[in-house]
């Protein structure tokens, strides 16, 4: 029986892409010392962890960008289930 619910893989891919998009809108990829986006979706629970290590003088603040990226990932997944 087909379902309209997205697969776990689709959820993870959507969240990852959304978070990465936010980060790369703020920083050039070549400037980042490190970028790690970890997404899990198990038993209906989404977890998004974003770690950014930009150059020391980079603006905006990396913590703010990471928070925005995680929230954007959540919103993108919410749209999948809408």
N, C-alpha and C positions, 0 to 999 in steps of 0.2 A: 504494500500500500504506500504510494508516494506521499511525501510530506513536504510542506512548504517551509518547514524550519530549516535554517542554514546548518550545515555540518559544523562540527567542532573545528575542522581545518579552515573552513571559510571564515569562521568567527576570528580565529587566531590571525589569519592572513589580513583580514580587514582591519583589525585593531593595530597590527604591526605597521601596515601601510599608512594608516592615519597618523599614528604617533611619529613615524619617520618623516612624514610630510611636514608636520609642524616644526620639527627640529631643523629640517633642511630649508625651511622658509626663513629661519632666523640666523642660521650659520652656514657658511660654505662648508661642504663636506671635507674639502682639503685642509680647512683650518682646524677641524676637530682632532684633538689628540686621541679621543676615544668616544665611542657611542655604542651603548648596549641597550637594546630594547628586548625585554623578556615578556612574553605574553603566554598565559595559560588559560584554558577554558575547560574546567572539569566539573561535571555534575551541575551545570548551569551557573557556575561561578567564574567570573572573569577577573583575572589578576593581570595588571599591567605595571611593569617596573621599567622606568626610563632612567638611564644613567648617561650623563653628558659630561665630557671633560673638554671644554673649549679653551682657547688661549687665555692667559691670565687677565688680559684687559678687554675681553669680549663683552659686548653688550647685546642683548639684554642678559639679565642674570640667569645662569644655567638652571638653577632650582625652579625659577618661575617657568622657564620653557619646558622643563621636564614635567611639571605639574599640568601645564596646559596640554602637553602632548598626551599625557595619560587620560585627561578628561575628554580630549577629542577622540581618543581611541574608544572610550566608553560610549560616547555619543554615536560614533560610526556603527558600533555593534548594536546599539539600541535601534538604529534605523533598519538594520537587517531584520529585526524581529517585529518591526512595525507593520 
